[in-house]
Amino acid sequence: MTSPSLPFELKAALDARLQGLSRHEAAARAALISKTYRDGGGSGAIKSATDALAYALARMPATYAAITASLNALREIRPDFAPESLLDVGAGPGTAAWAAAEAFPSLKTLTLIDANEALRALALDLARGSTRPSDLTYKKGEARAALSEAGPADLVTASYMIGEMTERERRPLAEAMWARTRDTLLVVEPGTPAGYARIIAMREQLIARGAHVAAPCPHDKNCPLVSPDWCHFSQRLPRSQAHKQIKGAELSFEDEKFSYVVLSRAPVATRPARVLAQPVVAKVEVTAKLCTSDGLAIARVPRRDKTAYARARRWRWGDAVMEES
């Protein structure tokens, strides 16, 4: 599986652009941009090259880790999937393109779409001179309008972007993205109740259009979780010194919470159960919350079943696990 850490080339490119930039200024800009996102302002606060770089330094590592975790889940369920083309909607600094290029060496063409010129310029600058991603085209424009002019792709991605839209805007965007999906669509959102709700709404909408869930769900049925519970996962990633300075953080790691769905044109042959929370490992048994083909279940694996117990002890939040027959 692909590492959640930024690829060496990308990290080196970001570090090179940090030279001469005030860490204090970058941290202040990143904090303001984060607040704008939380307040529903989207990428509108990113207007300059400094803004774009501050945003990338603060958020790119975590976003990359969440997208990579989602792509790893896809690869586990469909190890034969070898897309040759990528279409990334709301591409920002190109994070998903880098993650997809690392996950799928089969990719030959990458098309990115975003309306923010500062983020587009940074993405092209970061990709310049690198071996990955290669054959990259970045189109500037509003998502739906740009999608109408884009060709279909084997893999279509949209990460951390549908939350910037109203519900009225999201439905036609989902239709447009699905229309451009030749094989598989991945949508990633923050792992909050609101982010999960957006994922579930799009999931339901596109299943009605013939889509099949590849991950994380082991079924195409309604989500069995009931509020205040929600489906989300966590990916731990290391923080570099620059990352800690920009975020004003002390810990050497970060846990990114995210929700996602992978939708495919064709039904998936095997869909394992999914671990929905970190299992509780005790001397007597392992207890795990699972989403199964039959709905929500609490698995209790007793220690007396040594083989099953040893296997369950290795379960982690987000893992796909085979259901007992």
Beta strands, then each sheet from edge to edge (+ up, - down):
strand 1: 85-89
strand 2: 109-114
strand 3: 136-140
strand 4: 153-159
strand 5: 181-190
strand 6: 212-215
strand 7: 233-238
strand 8: 253-264
strand 9: 273-275
strand 10: 280-281
strand 11: 285-292
strand 12: 295-302
strand 13: 320-321
sheet 1: 3+ 2+ 1+ 4+ 5+ 8- 6+
sheet 2: 3+ 2+ 1+ 4+ 5+ 8- 7+
sheet 3: 10+ 11- 9+ 13-
sheet 4: 10+ 11- 12+
end
